[in-house]
Amino acid sequence: MGRQLPNSAELIAVLDALPLAVFYTIPASNAQSSPVVHANQTALEMFGLFDDGDIANQLEHLAFTVDRELISLPREVSPLMSPIIAGLSGDHVERRDLIFNGLPLNVQSASVHMKEGTGFLVTIQPRDHRLFRHQGQHADLLTSEISLRDLISFDKLISELSTKLINAQGDEAEQHIQQALAALGEFCQSDRTYVFLFEYDMSAMSNTHEWVREGITSHVDDLQNVPSEGLPWFFERIQEEGLFVIHDTSKIPEEGAAERAEFEREDIRSMLCVAMYAANEMIGFVGCDMVARERHWSEADIRRFKLVGEMIANAIQSQRFYQSLHTSQQQLIAANDALRELALRDGLTGLANRRQFSERLEEEISRSRRQDFALTVAMFDIDHFRKYNDHYGLQAGDGLLRRIADILQSHFRRHGELVSRYDGARFSVLIPHVEYTMAKKRVASFLQLLNELAIEHKDSPQGFVSMSAGIAEVTDKLTADDAISEAENNLGQAKRDGRNQVFPRIENK
Ligand SMILES: Nc1nc2c(ncn2[C@@H]2O[C@H](COP(=O)(O)OP(=O)(O)OP(=O)(O)O)[C@@H](O)[C@H]2O)c(=O)[nH]1
């Protein structure tokens, strides 16, 4: 090196004359005691301190807050640790998101070498709200001042993206979020931009969207369901401060060892994450990485991420809203279908009820007229059912109704046929597509089948269950009601003729 190191007195003289606030430590002459903390004149004035030779104990009381205008925090928060104390303890500090006494600040740390050893210094100066002036010795082209042209083109880009996101529907939003990340990545010249969303209980986070520059490794697949407890330092910062900025991952302090290892594994050198909020709840963050390159994120970068983050959070929120609306809609439809189904079914037998039968009859009548096919209505009634109930009890009566329903159902199962419980012990059957004579034969063969089954009914003349039936052909002139009345009348006639038969009778039988 060859350069002569200054002694502390020379250094103090220089620092005291500076127009920016400086806090610094001078190594104690006695190696055992702790370094002495000093503040220059500007620092004393800016923070209202008095010079008692060691101002360390006054630092604790300086109340910094995180700039809520810069990061959309729902409430006022203070940084987890005083940036001055952190910097003077040797941590790397570079913050542009803090406020003291209403004054937005840039806080930066550095180490100073002097004859007595190495000390630390923290410089603080007011932050210009519109233009960020890069401070410090790291001249980095990427963090040079934002030109007016940059700002205008970024504004234009943002407004285009937000219009797209606002109007996005369903999957379109996904595509626009992806485009927003790509645009942001290109604009901020970062290597990777991404969105992470937290689980509702903040126990884990998942990388939901990612953009990577050509040649940069994607991490989206292995960053699903990352448990928060694995990255406690990161989680605490993003949750409390709404922002996580690392200019150089190798300078992460020891408490962030897990994070440092993880970022190194992912080959990340610098990163910036800005929290996203929906309805005052933190839902995740939008961020970007620099791979293998140190990067000094500017206030403008943070603002850009905050803006895009807000847009994405809105889009995600409306997507979630849309999805939950869609889900409830589906549930409502399903519940309605189930209710409708219930309203159209007979509770005891599970057959169609009289209402469904009437609706289907109307439909089949118009269809049969359009397509010119025959249609027959048959009405069945269990003979001496009252006596069956009286003899065997109502529960057995119910059982018989169910059994008859099953037998009818398995007999009339051709295409278009419909069996319903009309009322009490009466069942109606719709028989389309076969001529009247054929339909009558199908009814008669059912009565025959029932006789063959010989279901016991001790109180009936023949000792087993029988049914009577009346049928009606639905001709051009008949309405649904006419057809039903005619079938009911014919059923009455079958009863009067001695039961266990169909009316009109089958000729030549
Ligand atoms: N177990 C049971 N009985 C019912 C139900 N609905 C109606 N009933 C009974 O069914 C019987 C119907 O009798 P009707 O069809 O009028 O006369 P019936 O005794 O069968 O004599 P006919 O029809 O003249 O052969 C009545 O006693 C009703 O109480 C039901 O859901 N369960």
The ligand as a Gaussian input file, in Angstrom:
#p B3LYP/6-31G(d) Opt

LIG

0 1
 N      -97.922000     -47.433000       3.708000
 C      -98.282000     -46.387000       2.983000
 N      -99.585000     -46.225000       2.661000
 C      -99.964000     -45.186000       1.912000
 C      -99.038000     -44.256000       1.459000
 N      -99.707000     -43.326000       0.700000
 C     -100.991000     -43.690000       0.696000
 N     -101.173000     -44.815000       1.412000
 C     -102.378000     -45.568000       1.654000
 O     -102.738000     -46.183000       0.449000
 C     -104.142000     -46.461000       0.531000
 C     -104.729000     -46.159000      -0.828000
 O     -105.986000     -46.741000      -0.911000
 P     -106.839000     -46.690000      -2.201000
 O     -105.962000     -46.839000      -3.401000
 O     -107.706000     -45.471000      -2.161000
 O     -107.769000     -47.934000      -2.039000
 P     -107.288000     -49.437000      -1.903000
 O     -107.499000     -49.907000      -0.541000
 O     -105.933000     -49.651000      -2.458000
 O     -108.364000     -50.154000      -2.799000
 P     -108.492000     -50.145000      -4.340000
 O     -107.551000     -49.111000      -4.890000
 O     -109.912000     -49.795000      -4.556000
 O     -108.120000     -51.509000      -4.749000
 C     -104.710000     -45.576000       1.648000
 O     -105.038000     -46.400000       2.746000
 C     -103.513000     -44.676000       2.016000
 O     -103.507000     -44.380000       3.406000
 C      -97.691000     -44.442000       1.821000
 O      -96.814000     -43.656000       1.491000
 N      -97.359000     -45.502000       2.599000

